[in-house]
Amino acid sequence: MSTVNQKKAEQSMLTEEQKRRYEETLELAREELDQLDRELAAEVARAKEKLHELQEAKKAVKLIYDGACARLGAKSEIKMQSFDVAELERHG
C-alpha cells in the first residue's frame, strides 16, 4: 500500500472525536512551537546585546592597557580575540 493510501486508510479509521482531538493536539503543538521560537529569538537577542557590551568594554580596557604600555615603553603582548556574534546564529 502506498504511503498516501496508507495515510488515507488510517485517517478513515479515526472516529470524528479522535480526528478532532488529533487536530487540537496539532494546533496546541504548533502554538507551543511558535512560542518557543519567540522565546529563543528573545534569548539570542539578549545574548547578542551582552556580547556587544562585553566586546566594547574589552576594547576600552585594551586601549588603556596599550596606553600604559606606551607610557612605560613596553611592548603590548596582549592580542585581542574577537567573538563574532554570527557564531550564535550558526549554532542556533
CNS distance restraints for C-alpha pairs under 8 A (distance, minus, plus):
assign (resid   1 and name CA) (resid   5 and name CA) 6.27 0.50 0.50
assign (resid   1 and name CA) (resid   6 and name CA) 6.06 0.50 0.50
assign (resid   2 and name CA) (resid   6 and name CA) 5.98 0.50 0.50
assign (resid   3 and name CA) (resid   7 and name CA) 6.09 0.50 0.50
assign (resid   4 and name CA) (resid   8 and name CA) 6.26 0.50 0.50
assign (resid   5 and name CA) (resid   9 and name CA) 6.12 0.50 0.50
assign (resid   6 and name CA) (resid  10 and name CA) 6.16 0.50 0.50
assign (resid   7 and name CA) (resid  11 and name CA) 6.08 0.50 0.50
assign (resid   8 and name CA) (resid  12 and name CA) 6.11 0.50 0.50
assign (resid   9 and name CA) (resid  13 and name CA) 6.32 0.50 0.50
assign (resid  10 and name CA) (resid  14 and name CA) 6.81 0.50 0.50
assign (resid  11 and name CA) (resid  19 and name CA) 7.73 0.50 0.50
assign (resid  14 and name CA) (resid  18 and name CA) 5.70 0.50 0.50
assign (resid  14 and name CA) (resid  19 and name CA) 5.91 0.50 0.50
assign (resid  15 and name CA) (resid  19 and name CA) 6.14 0.50 0.50
assign (resid  16 and name CA) (resid  20 and name CA) 6.07 0.50 0.50
assign (resid  17 and name CA) (resid  21 and name CA) 6.22 0.50 0.50
assign (resid  18 and name CA) (resid  22 and name CA) 6.19 0.50 0.50
assign (resid  19 and name CA) (resid  23 and name CA) 6.13 0.50 0.50
assign (resid  20 and name CA) (resid  24 and name CA) 6.15 0.50 0.50
assign (resid  21 and name CA) (resid  25 and name CA) 6.10 0.50 0.50
assign (resid  22 and name CA) (resid  26 and name CA) 6.12 0.50 0.50
assign (resid  23 and name CA) (resid  27 and name CA) 6.26 0.50 0.50
assign (resid  24 and name CA) (resid  28 and name CA) 6.12 0.50 0.50
assign (resid  25 and name CA) (resid  29 and name CA) 6.03 0.50 0.50
assign (resid  26 and name CA) (resid  30 and name CA) 6.05 0.50 0.50
assign (resid  27 and name CA) (resid  31 and name CA) 6.14 0.50 0.50
assign (resid  28 and name CA) (resid  32 and name CA) 6.13 0.50 0.50
assign (resid  29 and name CA) (resid  33 and name CA) 6.08 0.50 0.50
assign (resid  30 and name CA) (resid  34 and name CA) 6.22 0.50 0.50
assign (resid  31 and name CA) (resid  35 and name CA) 6.22 0.50 0.50
assign (resid  32 and name CA) (resid  36 and name CA) 6.12 0.50 0.50
assign (resid  33 and name CA) (resid  37 and name CA) 6.14 0.50 0.50
assign (resid  34 and name CA) (resid  38 and name CA) 6.34 0.50 0.50
assign (resid  35 and name CA) (resid  39 and name CA) 6.27 0.50 0.50
assign (resid  36 and name CA) (resid  40 and name CA) 6.04 0.50 0.50
assign (resid  37 and name CA) (resid  41 and name CA) 6.11 0.50 0.50
assign (resid  38 and name CA) (resid  42 and name CA) 6.23 0.50 0.50
assign (resid  39 and name CA) (resid  43 and name CA) 6.24 0.50 0.50
assign (resid  40 and name CA) (resid  44 and name CA) 6.16 0.50 0.50
assign (resid  41 and name CA) (resid  45 and name CA) 6.15 0.50 0.50
assign (resid  42 and name CA) (resid  46 and name CA) 6.27 0.50 0.50
assign (resid  43 and name CA) (resid  47 and name CA) 6.12 0.50 0.50
assign (resid  44 and name CA) (resid  48 and name CA) 6.07 0.50 0.50
assign (resid  44 and name CA) (resid  88 and name CA) 7.46 0.50 0.50
assign (resid  45 and name CA) (resid  49 and name CA) 6.23 0.50 0.50
assign (resid  46 and name CA) (resid  50 and name CA) 6.19 0.50 0.50
assign (resid  47 and name CA) (resid  51 and name CA) 6.09 0.50 0.50
assign (resid  48 and name CA) (resid  52 and name CA) 6.14 0.50 0.50
assign (resid  48 and name CA) (resid  85 and name CA) 6.18 0.50 0.50
assign (resid  48 and name CA) (resid  88 and name CA) 7.90 0.50 0.50
assign (resid  49 and name CA) (resid  53 and name CA) 6.25 0.50 0.50
assign (resid  50 and name CA) (resid  54 and name CA) 6.16 0.50 0.50
assign (resid  51 and name CA) (resid  55 and name CA) 6.02 0.50 0.50
assign (resid  51 and name CA) (resid  83 and name CA) 7.97 0.50 0.50
assign (resid  51 and name CA) (resid  85 and name CA) 7.29 0.50 0.50
assign (resid  52 and name CA) (resid  56 and name CA) 6.17 0.50 0.50
assign (resid  52 and name CA) (resid  85 and name CA) 7.99 0.50 0.50
assign (resid  53 and name CA) (resid  57 and name CA) 6.22 0.50 0.50
assign (resid  54 and name CA) (resid  58 and name CA) 6.07 0.50 0.50
assign (resid  55 and name CA) (resid  59 and name CA) 6.19 0.50 0.50
assign (resid  55 and name CA) (resid  82 and name CA) 7.55 0.50 0.50
assign (resid  55 and name CA) (resid  83 and name CA) 7.82 0.50 0.50
assign (resid  56 and name CA) (resid  60 and name CA) 6.31 0.50 0.50
assign (resid  57 and name CA) (resid  61 and name CA) 6.26 0.50 0.50
assign (resid  58 and name CA) (resid  62 and name CA) 6.03 0.50 0.50
assign (resid  59 and name CA) (resid  63 and name CA) 6.27 0.50 0.50
assign (resid  60 and name CA) (resid  64 and name CA) 6.51 0.50 0.50
assign (resid  61 and name CA) (resid  65 and name CA) 6.17 0.50 0.50
assign (resid  62 and name CA) (resid  66 and name CA) 5.99 0.50 0.50
assign (resid  62 and name CA) (resid  80 and name CA) 7.92 0.50 0.50
assign (resid  63 and name CA) (resid  67 and name CA) 6.01 0.50 0.50
assign (resid  64 and name CA) (resid  68 and name CA) 6.18 0.50 0.50
assign (resid  65 and name CA) (resid  69 and name CA) 6.21 0.50 0.50
assign (resid  65 and name CA) (resid  76 and name CA) 7.67 0.50 0.50
assign (resid  66 and name CA) (resid  70 and name CA) 6.15 0.50 0.50
assign (resid  66 and name CA) (resid  76 and name CA) 5.95 0.50 0.50
assign (resid  67 and name CA) (resid  71 and name CA) 6.23 0.50 0.50
assign (resid  68 and name CA) (resid  72 and name CA) 6.20 0.50 0.50
assign (resid  69 and name CA) (resid  73 and name CA) 5.90 0.50 0.50
assign (resid  69 and name CA) (resid  74 and name CA) 4.79 0.50 0.50
assign (resid  69 and name CA) (resid  75 and name CA) 6.11 0.50 0.50
assign (resid  69 and name CA) (resid  76 and name CA) 5.90 0.50 0.50
assign (resid  70 and name CA) (resid  74 and name CA) 6.11 0.50 0.50
assign (resid  70 and name CA) (resid  75 and name CA) 7.37 0.50 0.50
assign (resid  70 and name CA) (resid  76 and name CA) 7.98 0.50 0.50
assign (resid  83 and name CA) (resid  87 and name CA) 7.71 0.50 0.50
assign (resid  84 and name CA) (resid  88 and name CA) 7.94 0.50 0.50
assign (resid  85 and name CA) (resid  89 and name CA) 7.37 0.50 0.50
assign (resid  86 and name CA) (resid  90 and name CA) 6.45 0.50 0.50
assign (resid  87 and name CA) (resid  91 and name CA) 6.41 0.50 0.50
assign (resid  88 and name CA) (resid  92 and name CA) 6.17 0.50 0.50
